[in-house]
């Protein structure tokens, strides 16, 4: 491909401190759900030690006409440039990269374990699974502090309603604080949370997945979350060959 540029089309807030960015899709650009893309700022006005390049998991699915990624908006030069970017700003790209993609054997369920912004590769996988009508049973556990922190909570709840093969289990680890937003469909009548609470653990998974040794597990999120999930799965006697992971450093 000769043209290695794409354009930022728009962005919007999707959770506390988190934005989604929509990009033009280069001609001929093909990728697998779960893969990443490298994006580079062109002649940025400011730079810090982390440099002008970032790797992002694609939230968009391959059948969609645009590319999309989402990120926590830390105060770095790269993310300040993104946040302030006007529509039409160009970036250069490389990719796609990565082998964090869905297994083919539909007799093995997929268990997705997402911590916070680690939901991004799973969004692509879930949307693609629905589009392709994959027969895989997919169990998506998504851990966040509160519903306000949870990217794509409403979208994923809707995907699970539309597709009986998708089992979406969001859990909130910090529901002691007052939460008043009416924005999410899983809230109970008193404005509280009526879904799972606490950290993802063996007991929570076993409530939804009958045999823990059968599925292929995928875990993505901050390094501490990924480490904890791997440790928990190994202690549950899951074969390490059936555990795939993607860390999101510094997010």
C-alpha positions in Angstrom: 0.0 0.0 0.0 1.5 3.3 -1.0 -0.7 5.7 1.0 0.3 5.2 4.7 -1.9 8.0 6.0 -5.3 8.1 7.4 -7.6 10.8 8.7 -9.1 11.4 12.1 -12.8 11.8 11.5 -14.2 12.5 14.9 -14.0 11.5 18.6 -16.3 11.3 21.6 -16.2 10.5 25.3 -17.4 7.0 26.0 -16.6 6.7 29.7 -14.9 8.7 32.5 -11.6 9.8 31.1 -12.0 7.7 28.0 -12.5 8.6 24.4 -13.2 6.8 21.2 -11.6 7.9 17.9 -13.0 7.3 14.4 -10.6 7.1 11.5 -10.7 6.7 7.8 -10.0 3.2 6.6 -7.1 3.0 4.1 -8.0 1.2 0.8 -7.2 -2.4 1.0 -6.6 -2.4 4.7 -7.5 -5.8 6.1 -7.2 -7.1 9.7 -8.4 -9.8 12.1 -10.6 -8.9 15.0 -8.3 -8.4 18.0 -5.3 -7.0 16.1 -3.6 -3.7 16.7 -2.4 -0.8 14.6 0.5 1.6 15.1 -0.4 5.3 14.7 2.2 8.1 14.4 1.7 11.8 14.8 2.9 13.9 11.9 5.1 16.8 13.0 3.6 17.1 16.5 3.8 20.5 18.2 5.1 18.9 21.3 6.8 15.7 22.2 7.6 13.8 25.4 9.8 10.9 26.3 7.1 8.4 25.1 7.5 9.6 21.5 5.0 10.1 18.6 3.9 6.5 18.1 1.2 4.5 19.9 -0.2 1.0 19.4 -3.9 0.6 19.7 -6.3 -2.3 19.5 -8.9 -1.8 16.9 -12.4 -1.5 18.3 -13.9 -1.5 14.8 -14.7 -4.9 13.2 -13.2 -5.7 9.7 -16.6 -5.4 8.0 -17.1 -1.8 9.2 -16.4 1.1 6.8 -14.2 3.0 9.3 -11.5 2.2 11.8 -12.0 3.0 15.5 -9.9 2.8 18.6 -10.5 3.9 22.2 -8.1 4.9 25.0 -7.9 6.3 28.5 -6.9 10.0 28.2 -3.7 10.3 30.2 -1.9 13.6 30.2 0.8 12.9 27.7 1.9 14.8 24.6 0.5 12.2 22.3 -2.9 12.1 23.9 -3.1 15.9 24.3 -2.5 16.1 20.5 -5.3 13.5 19.9 -7.7 15.2 22.2 -7.2 18.6 20.6 -7.0 17.3 17.0 -9.4 18.8 14.5 -11.4 16.5 12.2 -9.3 15.7 9.1 -5.9 15.6 11.0 -3.7 13.0 9.3 -1.7 10.3 11.0 0.6 7.7 9.5 -0.1 4.0 10.3 1.6 0.6 10.3 0.0 -2.8 10.8 -2.0 -4.7 11.5 -0.1 -6.6 14.1 -0.7 -9.3 16.7 -2.0 -12.9 17.1 -4.6 -12.0 19.7 -7.4 -13.4 17.5 -10.3 -15.8 17.9 -9.6 -19.5 17.7 -11.4 -21.5 14.9 -12.6 -24.5 16.8 -16.2 -23.6 17.7 -16.5 -26.6 20.1 -14.3 -24.7 22.5 -16.1 -21.7 24.1 -14.2 -18.4 24.2 -13.9 -16.7 27.6 -12.9 -13.0 27.4 -11.5 -11.4 30.5 -11.3 -7.6 30.1 -10.0 -5.1 32.6 -11.2 -1.5 31.9 -9.9 -0.3 28.5 -8.8 -3.9 27.8 -12.3 -4.3 26.4 -11.1 -2.8 23.0 -10.0 -6.0 21.2 -13.0 -7.8 22.4 -15.4 -5.2 21.0 -14.0 -6.0 17.5 -14.3 -9.8 18.2 -17.8 -9.6 19.5 -19.0 -7.4 16.6 -17.3 -9.6 14.0 -18.7 -12.8 15.6 -22.2 -11.4 15.3 -21.6 -10.3 11.7 -20.2 -13.6 10.7 -22.8 -15.6 12.7 -20.0 -17.6 14.4 -21.2 -20.6 16.3 -18.8 -20.0 19.2 -20.2 -19.5 22.7 -18.5 -16.3 24.0 -18.4 -15.3 27.7 -17.2 -11.8 28.2 -16.3 -10.7 31.7 -15.6 -7.0 32.0 -14.2 -5.5 35.2 -14.5 -1.8 36.0 -14.7 0.4 39.1 -18.1 1.8 38.4 -20.5 1.9 35.4 -19.3 5.4 34.6 -15.8 4.0 34.1 -17.0 1.1 31.8 -16.3 1.7 28.1 -19.0 0.3 25.7 -21.2 -1.0 28.6 -24.5 -0.1 26.8 -23.2 -1.4 23.4 -22.1 -4.7 24.8 -25.4 -5.2 26.8 -27.2 -4.6 23.5 -25.0 -7.0 21.5 -25.7 -9.7 24.1 -29.4 -9.2 23.8 -29.2 -9.5 20.0 -26.9 -12.6 19.9 -27.7 -15.6 22.1 -24.1 -16.8 21.7 -22.8 -13.7 23.5 -22.9 -13.8 27.3 -21.9 -10.4 28.7 -21.0 -10.3 32.4 -19.9 -6.8 33.5 -18.7 -6.5 37.1 -18.1 -3.4 39.2 -15.3 -3.5 41.8 -16.1 -0.2 43.6 -19.8 0.4 44.1 -19.6 2.0 47.6 -19.6 5.5 46.2 -22.8 7.3 45.3 -23.5 6.8 41.6 -26.4 8.8 40.1 -26.0 8.6 36.3 -29.0 7.2 34.5 -27.0 6.5 31.4 -26.7 2.7 31.6 -29.4 0.1 31.2 -28.1 -2.3 33.9 -28.9 0.1 36.7 -31.6 -1.0 39.2 -34.6 1.0 40.1 -32.9 2.9 42.9 -30.0 4.0 40.6 -27.7 1.3 41.9 -26.0 -1.5 40.0 -27.9 -4.8 39.5 -25.1 -6.8 37.9 -22.1 -8.6 39.3 -19.9 -6.8 41.9 -16.3 -7.5 42.9 -13.2 -8.8 41.0 -13.4 -11.5 38.4 -12.4 -14.8 40.0 -12.8 -18.5 39.6 -16.2 -18.5 41.4 -17.6 -15.8 39.2 -16.5 -17.6 36.0 -17.8 -20.9 37.2 -21.3 -19.4 37.7 -21.5 -18.9 33.9 -19.1 -21.5 32.4 -19.8 -25.1 33.3 -16.3 -26.6 32.7 -13.4 -24.2 33.3 -10.9 -26.5 31.5 -12.6 -26.5 28.1 -12.6 -22.9 26.9 -9.9 -20.8 25.3 -9.2 -17.8 27.5 -8.3 -14.3 26.3 -7.3 -11.7 28.9 -6.6 -8.0 28.1 -6.1 -4.9 30.3 -3.6 -3.3 32.6 -0.6 -5.4 33.5 -1.8 -6.1 37.0 -5.1 -7.4 35.8 -3.6 -9.6 33.2 -1.2 -11.1 35.7 -3.9 -11.8 38.2 -6.1 -13.4 35.6 -3.3 -15.7 34.4 -2.5 -16.7 37.9 -6.1 -17.5 38.7 -6.6 -19.6 35.6 -3.4 -21.6 36.1 -4.5 -22.3 39.7 -7.9 -23.4 38.3 -6.0 -26.1 36.3 -6.5 -24.4 33.0 -3.9 -25.5 30.4 -1.5 -22.6 29.8 -1.7 -23.3 26.1 -5.3 -22.2 26.3 -4.6 -18.8 27.9 -3.9 -15.9 25.6 -3.2 -12.4 26.8 -2.6 -8.8 25.8 -1.2 -6.2 28.2 -2.1 -2.5 27.9 1.0 -0.8 29.5 0.6 2.7 30.8 -3.1 3.0 30.0 
